Amino acid sequence: MKYYVDDKSVYLGGWDDNPPSGSIEVPYPPEDARQLWLGDSWSSVPIDLASYDAALVSTYQAAAQAMGYDSWQTCALRAYRPGPFEAEGTAFYDWMEACNAQSYTTLAAVTAGEREQPTIAEFLAELPPFVRPANEPA
């Protein structure tokens, strides 16, 4: 069996006979059909949006739990609501919005070909840090 990509380096499959017209033979198939042929090896497996979303939500959850909340939702519900946790909830909510804005900026740059797709670790490192307001309960 021989393996082939198209002129955009997209994997087409394996054929014993009669590969698609204009296809280019490669020495071995990719581990994942979403990988692109780079001339001498396959690209890394693209990370899907669900993985970035899960990493973002995990970051929110960890930050909220570090402040004693059971979930990021409980913390964010305190935003702009009069009470002893208003400043903390508002700061948390605004931080989440800043993280979402940064995430969409990253996605747009990747989609436009302006930058490489980041790893999950790189993606998270680009997010703004959460700064807990002073004079809040610990």
N, C-alpha and C positions, 0 to 999 in steps of 0.2 A: 504494500500500500504506500502511496505517495501523498503528501500533504500540501495544501495550497492556500495562498492568500490572494486577495484581489489587489488592484493597483493602489489601494489606500491602506494596505497592510492588515486588512481584516481577514481573519481566518474563515475559510470557506468550507474546509472539511478534508477528508481523505478519500482518494479514488484509486482503484486498481487500474482502471482504463478510462479514457475520455474525460479528463478534467475540464472544468468550465473554460470557455474561450477567454484568452487574455489573462488567465490565472498564472500565478508565480509559484513555483515549487519551493518549499521550505524543508529543512532536514527532519523536523519532528513537530508534532502537534503541540499546542499550548496546553497548560494545565486547566485553563478556563477559557472558554470561547470569547470572552470579552477582551482578552489580551491582544495587543497589536504586535506584529512582527517588526523588530527594530533593525533588521539587516543581518544580525548574527545571533540574536536571542529574542525572547518574548518580553514584553513590558510586564510590569507588576500587575497584579489583579486590581482593577479599579475598585475603590471603596464606594459603596452605595450610600445614598442619602440617609437611609434608615440608620446606618452605622454612625454617621455624624450626629444625627438627631439623638440617638441613644447616648452618645458620649456627652452631648450638651445637657440632656436631662439628668444624667448621672452627676455632672458637675453641679447643677442646681441643687440636686438632692443632697450631695455631700456638704455643700455650703450651708444649707438650711439646717441639716442635722448637727453640724458643728456648732450652731447657735442654740441647739436644744429643741428645734422644731421637729415634728414627726415627718414632715414632708415639705417640699418646696412650695406646694400649693398653700399649705397652712401659713407659711411665712409670707408669701406674696399677697394673701388675703388681707394682711394687716396694712397694706399700702393705702395711703390717703384716707384712712379711717381713724377718726379721733380716738385716742387712747394711749396707753403707755408704750405700745409697740409700733406706733404709727411711723416714727422716723426710721426704725429698723426695717419695717415692712416696705416702706417707700423706697429706701435705699436699695433693698433687695430687688424689688420690682424694676426699678430704673436700671440696675445692673443687668438683670435678665434682658431687658429691652436693648441695652448696649451690646450684649453678647449676640442677640438675634441679628441686630444690624450688622455687626462684624461678620457673622456667619453668612448672611446674604451677600455682603461685599466679596467675601472669599469665593462663594459659589459663582457669582457673576464673573469674577476674574478668571476662574478656571474654565467656565463655559465659553468665555470670549477668547480663550487661548492666551491670555496675558500672563498666566503663571501655571506652574505644574500643580497637579492635584496634591494637596498636603496629606501626610499621614494623619491619623487621629491625634497622635501626640503633638504634631506641628500645629494642627488645627486648634487644639485646646490651648497651646502656648500663646497663640495670637489673641486670645480673648482678654478683655480687660479684667483686672483683679477686682474682687469684691472688697469694698472697704466698709466695715461696720461702723455706724455712727458712734461718736463718743457719747458717754453718759447713758448708755443703754444697759439694760439688765444683762448680766453675764450668765 
